């Protein structure tokens, strides 16, 4: 079942194509993350879904109702879509209670009661209702912004990089709290972010955007493990891409013969390995297949660059636990677990 459908959306600003034919379906009650580098079109897409801007071409359907197409569009205030921006956008002169109740068409006591319910829902003490936004931490402000968006019982929630201004530990805690609240409320959610780890942790469906298009849409695990190309692989995490000659379900690579995750292809190609598949140990000359070129201390791990043996020296980097105590010049044995991903 489809709750939100994006059909061939296009948006230009002068000669620049911000969106160049975007298609996607979103299931009801799901969490979708849209990830991509700055300027790829993520926020433009969110603004079109919210109704702040109109597409040049294509259509947006929400729960079977046309929100925008060639005939026109439904105004933003009639779409019943909630949005939480990067800085929360709370009114600084209003109390937390008045911020949450802003726009609700009910009396003051009912607004305050509703605000108290929502504060508990987002994990905040209702005693904070009388405070002003500048008396709250960054994480608390974002939860209040979420409570305000939830107050009008939206059918779709849009999150525009809402955690990016928070410190790392607070970002993780706030993200989990927000995800739990939205899941409990059964609200379909779209998160826009440039943080790959955030997208992988938050979403049921992940869409990777590049130059105004989705280059891959799928489950987070599938996009991470089986990216469509080397650029997507590198964007989603540390990627070790090696040349290989493929035949019979195996790849002959600088790391020796490796099993691959696809059959039916023979010839020269490229394979992907993720760092968690790689094991490195100091080795005697007869067992070694690589050399440590550089080590940068980083606390619990060391940023380690390894150059593989061979006529064409291929290098890659890994974060290796500091207990291994590797040094530049050490000879090492590099081994692989699991299958390599073959780029088609």
N, C-alpha and C positions, 0 to 999 in steps of 0.2 A: 504494500500500500504506500502511495506517495502523498506526503503532506505539502511539500514545497517542490515546485518544478521550475527550473530555469531553462529556457529554450532559446538557444542561439543569441544570447544577449550581446549587444555591441554598444560601445560608448566611445565617442571621439571628443577630444578637446583640441580643436584646430586640426592639424595634421597628425596629431598623436592619437594612436588607438589605445585607450586605457583598457577597454575590454574588446576582445576580437573573436566573438563567437563562443560564449560560455554556456555549457550544458551541464546540468546536474539535477539529480533528484534527492530529496531528503525525506526519510521515513518519519512518521509521527513519534514524538517522544525521544528521538535520537539526539546525539551530540555530534555535530560536524565541525571539524577544524579546517580552516583554509590557511595554508602556510605558503610563504614565498618571500623573496627579497623585497626591499623597499622599492616602491615604484612599479610593482608588477600588476597592480589593479585590485588588490584585496579590499581596501577601504572604499574604492569606487563601487565595487560590487555590493558591499554592505549598504551603501547609501542608496543604491537603486532598489534593493530589497525593502529598505525602510520607507522608501517613497520620497526621500529628500531630493532625488534627481530622477529624471526620466531617461530610459534607454533610447538610443537612436534606432535600434531595431531589436527584434526578438520579443519574448513574452515572459512574464512572471506570473505563476499561478500559485495561490495559497489556499490549501484545503478545497481545491476544485474551483475556486473563484479567481477570475482574472484580475490581477493587481495592476498590470501594465502590459500594453501591446501597441500595435500600430494605431489603434482607435483612441488611445488615451490612457490615463492611469487614475487609480483610486488615490486620493490625497493621503498623505502620511498619517494625519490624525484619525483617519477612519479605518486604518489597517489593523489596529490593535496589536501592534508590534512593540515590544520593549527593547530598549537599547541602553547599554552601559559602556561609556567611553573610557579612554585611557586614564583621565584624571578624575573620573566620577561626575564632574560637572554639578556638584552640589551648590545650592544657593548659599553663599557665605553669610548672608544676613538673617537666614531662617534657622530655627532650631532643627534638630534631627527629626522631631515629630512633624514639624511643618514641611520639611523636605519630603518625607515619606508620603505625607497626605496631600501633597501638592497635586491639584488636578482632580482629586476625588470629589464627586458631587454628593456630599453628605454633610451632616453637621459636625461641629468641632469635636464633640465627645466621641462620636463614632469614628472619626478620623484618628483620634489618639488611641482608641482601643485597637483599631486595625494596625496602627503603627507598632503598638506593643506586641501584637501577634507576630508581625513580620520581623521585628527585632529578634525575637526568640527563634524564629525560623532560620535566620541567617547567623545565629550563634552569638548574638550580642545581648548585653544586659539592658532590659527596658528602662533601667534607671538612667541610661544615657540619653533618653528622649529629649531632655531639656537642654542638652549641650549644643553648642554651635560646631560646625564642621572643623574649625581650626583647633578645637579641643579634642580632636580624635586623631589616632594614628592613621597612616596611609592605608593599612589593611582594613581598619574599621570604617574609614570613609568609603572604600570600595564596597564593603558589605552593606552600608547604608544606601549607596547608589543602587545596589542590586535589590534591596528591599523596596526602594521607591519604584523601580521598574516592575517589581512583582505586584505592587499594590493594585494596579489596574487589571490584574489577571490577564496578561498578554497570552496570545496563542503561539507566539514565536518570540524568542529572546535572541538579540544580537549582541555579541560581546566584541568590542573593538579594542584589542590589545589592553584589556582592563588591568592586567597584572604587571605590565612592563616597568612601571615606575617604582615597584616595591623591591625591597632587598630580597636576596635569593631565598632564604629560609621562610620569610613571610610570604613570598610569592607562592611557594609550594603549598603552604598551609591554607592560604586564602583560596587558591585555585581548587584545592580538594573540597573545601567547605562550600564553595559556589557550585561545584559539580554535584555534590551530594544534595544541596537544596533544590537544584533544577531537576535532578532525577526524581527526587521525592515528590515534587510538584507535577511531574510528567510533562514538563514544558520542552518542546522542541527547541534546540539551541544551535546557533552558529557562532563559532569563535574565530576571529581573525587574529593572527599572530605571526611574528617573524621568528619565534622561538620554537625550534623543531622539537625539543624535548617536551615542552608544554603541550604542543599539538599531539604528540604521540601518547602522552599520559591522559589527556582530556577526552579525546574523541572516540566515537564508534566508527566514524567515517572520516577519512583524511583526503583532502584535495590539495595537490601541489600546483601552485600557479607560477607561470613564468611568461612574461611579455604579453599579459592580457588574456592568457589561455590557461586552461587546466591541462597539464601535461600528464597527470595521472590522478585517478580517483579510486580509492579502495579502502580496505581496512588498514589501520595503522601498521599492523604486523606485516601485511602483504606489501605495502608501499616501502617499508623499511628493508624487508628481506629480498623483495623482487622488484626493484625500481626499473622503470622503462629504459633509462639511459644512465650514462656515467654522471651527467650533470645533476640529475635528480638524486642519484646515490650519494654524491658528495654533499649535496645540500641537506640531506636527511641524517647525516652523521659521518663519522670517520670512515672513509672508503679506501680499500686497497684494490686497485684495478690493475690487472696484469694481462698481457697478451697471452694467447693460448691457441694451440692447434687442436681442434675438436674432432673426435671420431668415436663412434660406438659408445656414447654416453660418458666419455671421459675427456678431460682437457689436459694436454701436455703443456705444463707451465714452468716458469722459473722456479717454482716450488715442487716440481716433479709432477707426476700424474695425479689428478684430482677428479673426484666424482662431481658431476654437474647436475643441476636441478631440471634439466630439459633434455629431451632426446630428439632424434630426427634431424639433427643438424651436423654437417661435417664441413670442415674448412677452418680458415683463420678467423679468430674472433677475440673478444675480450671477456674476462670473467671478473666477478666482484667477490671479495671476501670482507667480512666485517671484523673489527679488532677482537671481538669475543671468540672468534673461531681460531685465533692464532695463539700458539704457545711458543715461548722463547726460553731457551736454557743455554747456559755457557757450555761449550762442548770442545772436545779435542779436535784436532785438525781433520781426522778421518771421518768424523761424524758431522762436522759443521757444513752449513750451506749458506752462511751469511756472516757479515761483520758489523759490529756496532760502530757507526760513524760519529755519533754525537749523543750526549746525554745531558739533559737539563733538569736539575733537581726541582721538584714541585711539591715537596712534603711527602704525602703517603705514596705518591707515584712519581715516576720520572718520565719526562717526554724523551723518548728514545727513537733515534733514526737508525734504521738498519738497511744495509746495502746487500742485496742477494748476489751470490756468486753467478758467474756466467759471462759470456762474451758481451752481452748487452746488460749492464749492471742496472737492475731495477731497485729503487729505494722506496721505503715507506716508513711511516712513524707509528709508534704505539705508546700508550700510557702503561708503563710496566710497574708493578708494585716495587717500592723502594727496597724491600727485603732482598730482591734479587742481586742488588749491588753490582750492576753491570757498568762497565767503563768503556770509553771510546777505545777502539782497537781490539776489544774482546771478540773472539770467534764464537759464534752461536749456532745452535741447531733450531731451525724454525719449522714447526709442524702445524698441520691444519686439521680441525675437526669439523664434521658436517660437510655438506655439499657447497660447491661454489655456484654462484648465480651467473648464468650465461646471458650476456646482453645480445638481443636479437637485432 
